């Protein structure tokens, strides 16, 4: 047994011996030496001498759903006609997700209720329009999606921050805010008016030009003190 161990150790010692004048054995040379060209290596097979080449025009990346629109008002209107929200207004999970996305990315400027009174606007930045104004109420979901994707006016694009699915869900939450605001205004208008408290009676003034003057008191007649001549009292 001891002899076997010694032979094994001797074999390992010989195997580990290095001769600097000879190259080492490469068991898997393809792991160290790439057969194709490296990404940034020169390549004489292309006209520009580079390995990395731009994709063919119209190439779609795996998993990508392209949008064929430009950041123009005309294309925003076209998106409103062609794009439709795939999320349902009765999907509670989508509404809850949309509320979270709105609170993180939209509420700082638009405010929690969508009235354009967020903290950014309160600190001096031009406030955005209210979601309860006529323009936002009549704006279609596709056009609103275009605004979030490409930006509009002072609002930048949020395509890098918010995924496409979350953009639709945030729009779903905006529609929910609009419905609640309209319902609250309708209930307030339909509420019966509270009767006002009766006003205290106003004392009637005397007729104009009529002044009651008490009748004068006639003094009682005084009997004269007549003394007969020659009569002493």
C-alpha positions in Angstrom: 0.0 0.0 0.0 2.8 2.4 0.9 4.5 1.5 -2.4 1.4 2.5 -4.3 1.2 5.8 -2.5 4.8 6.6 -3.2 4.5 5.8 -6.9 1.4 8.0 -7.1 3.3 10.9 -5.5 6.2 10.4 -7.8 3.9 10.5 -10.8 2.3 13.7 -9.7 5.6 15.3 -9.1 6.7 14.5 -12.6 3.4 15.7 -14.0 3.8 19.0 -12.2 7.3 19.6 -13.5 7.4 22.6 -15.9 9.9 23.1 -18.7 9.9 26.7 -19.7 11.3 25.8 -23.1 8.3 23.8 -24.1 4.6 24.9 -24.2 2.1 23.3 -21.9 -0.5 20.9 -23.0 -3.9 22.5 -23.8 -6.7 20.1 -23.1 -9.5 22.4 -24.4 -7.9 25.0 -26.6 -11.2 26.4 -27.8 -11.9 27.8 -24.4 -8.9 30.0 -24.7 -8.7 30.6 -28.4 -12.0 31.6 -29.9 -12.6 30.3 -33.4 -14.8 33.3 -34.5 -13.7 36.9 -34.3 -14.1 38.7 -31.0 -16.8 41.4 -30.9 -14.4 44.3 -31.0 -11.6 42.6 -33.0 -10.7 43.8 -36.5 -12.2 41.8 -39.2 -11.0 42.0 -42.8 -14.1 40.3 -44.2 -16.3 43.5 -43.8 -15.9 46.7 -45.8 -15.3 48.8 -42.6 -12.9 46.3 -41.0 -15.1 45.8 -37.9 -16.6 42.6 -36.5 -19.7 44.3 -35.1 -22.1 45.4 -37.8 -25.3 47.4 -37.5 -28.5 45.4 -37.8 -30.4 45.2 -41.1 -33.0 48.0 -41.4 -36.3 46.7 -40.0 -34.7 44.1 -37.8 -36.9 43.4 -34.7 -35.1 42.3 -31.5 -36.3 39.2 -29.8 -39.2 39.9 -27.6 -39.7 43.4 -28.9 -43.0 44.8 -30.1 -42.2 47.8 -32.3 -44.2 51.0 -32.4 -44.4 52.6 -35.8 -44.9 56.2 -34.6 -42.9 59.4 -34.3 -42.9 61.9 -31.5 -45.3 64.3 -33.3 -48.8 65.5 -32.4 -50.1 64.0 -35.7 -48.8 60.6 -34.8 -50.3 61.0 -31.3 -53.7 61.4 -32.8 -53.1 58.5 -35.1 -52.1 56.3 -32.1 -55.4 57.3 -30.5 -57.2 55.8 -33.4 -55.1 52.7 -33.8 -54.1 51.6 -30.3 -56.5 50.3 -27.7 -55.9 49.5 -24.0 -55.6 45.7 -23.7 -56.4 45.9 -19.9 -60.0 45.6 -18.7 -61.5 48.3 -16.4 -62.9 45.4 -14.3 -59.5 43.8 -13.7 -58.8 44.5 -10.0 -55.1 43.4 -10.3 -54.5 45.6 -13.2 -56.1 48.6 -11.4 -54.0 48.0 -8.3 -50.8 47.8 -10.4 -51.8 50.9 -12.3 -52.3 52.8 -9.0 -48.8 51.9 -7.9 -47.2 52.9 -11.2 -49.2 56.2 -11.1 -48.1 56.9 -7.5 -44.4 56.4 -8.4 -44.1 58.0 -11.8 -47.1 60.3 -12.4 -48.2 61.7 -9.0 -45.1 63.8 -8.4 -46.3 66.1 -11.2 -49.9 65.3 -11.7 -50.9 64.9 -8.1 -52.5 61.9 -6.4 -56.0 62.8 -7.7 -54.7 63.9 -11.1 -55.5 67.6 -10.7 -52.0 68.8 -11.7 -51.1 69.8 -8.2 -48.2 67.4 -7.4 -45.2 68.3 -5.3 -43.1 69.2 -8.4 -45.7 71.7 -9.5 -46.0 73.1 -6.0 -42.3 73.9 -6.0 -42.4 76.1 -9.0 -42.4 73.8 -12.1 -45.1 74.6 -14.6 -48.1 72.5 -13.5 -49.4 69.9 -16.0 -53.1 70.0 -17.1 -55.6 68.3 -14.9 -56.8 64.9 -15.9 -60.3 66.1 -15.2 -60.3 68.8 -17.8 -62.2 68.4 -21.1 -59.0 67.8 -23.1 -57.9 64.8 -21.0 -61.5 63.5 -20.7 -61.9 63.3 -24.5 -58.3 62.0 -25.1 -58.3 58.4 -26.2 -56.2 55.8 -24.5 -53.9 55.3 -27.5 -53.1 59.0 -27.6 -52.4 59.0 -23.9 -50.2 56.0 -24.4 -48.3 57.9 -27.1 -47.7 60.8 -24.7 -46.3 58.5 -22.0 -44.1 56.7 -24.6 -42.7 59.7 -26.5 -43.4 62.6 -24.2 -45.2 65.9 -25.0 -44.5 69.5 -24.1 -42.7 69.6 -20.7 -43.3 65.9 -20.1 -40.4 63.7 -21.1 -40.7 60.1 -22.4 -41.2 57.5 -19.7 -40.6 54.5 -22.1 -37.3 53.7 -20.3 -38.8 53.8 -16.8 -42.3 52.2 -17.3 -42.9 49.1 -19.3 -45.4 49.0 -22.0 -47.8 46.9 -20.0 -47.5 49.2 -17.0 -48.2 52.2 -19.2 -51.6 50.8 -20.1 -52.3 49.9 -16.5 -51.5 53.5 -15.4 -53.9 54.8 -18.0 -56.5 52.4 -16.6 -56.0 54.1 -13.2 -56.3 57.5 -14.7 -59.7 56.5 -16.2 -60.7 55.3 -12.8 -59.8 58.6 -11.2 -61.9 60.4 -13.9 -64.9 58.2 -13.2 -64.8 58.8 -9.5 -64.4 62.5 -9.9 -67.4 62.7 -12.3 -69.5 60.5 -9.9 -68.6 62.7 -7.0 -69.6 65.9 -8.9 -72.9 64.3 -10.0 -73.8 63.2 -6.5 -73.1 66.7 -5.2 -75.3 68.3 -7.9 -78.1 65.8 -7.1 -78.0 66.4 -3.4 -81.1 68.3 -2.1 -80.4 71.9 -1.1 -80.3 72.6 2.6 -83.0 75.2 3.4 -81.6 78.4 4.8 -82.5 79.6 8.3 -85.4 82.1 8.3 -84.4 85.7 8.6 -85.4 87.5 11.8 -88.5 89.8 11.4 -87.7 93.4 10.5 -89.7 95.9 12.6 -92.1 97.9 10.6 -91.4 101.6 10.3 -94.2 104.2 10.7 -95.8 105.5 7.6 -93.9 108.2 5.8 -95.1 111.7 6.8 -97.3 110.6 9.6 -96.2 111.8 13.0 -98.4 111.3 16.0 -98.4 114.4 18.2 -100.1 114.2 21.6 -103.0 116.6 22.2 -102.0 119.6 24.3 -103.1 119.6 27.9 -105.3 122.5 28.7 -104.5 124.1 32.1 -107.3 124.2 34.7 -109.1 127.6 35.0 -108.0 129.7 37.9 -110.7 131.6 39.8 -109.9 135.3 40.2 -109.4 136.5 43.7 -112.0 139.4 43.9 -112.3 141.3 47.1 -115.2 143.6 47.7 -114.2 147.2 48.3 -114.2 148.2 51.9 -114.1 144.7 53.0 -111.0 143.7 54.8 -109.9 140.2 55.0 
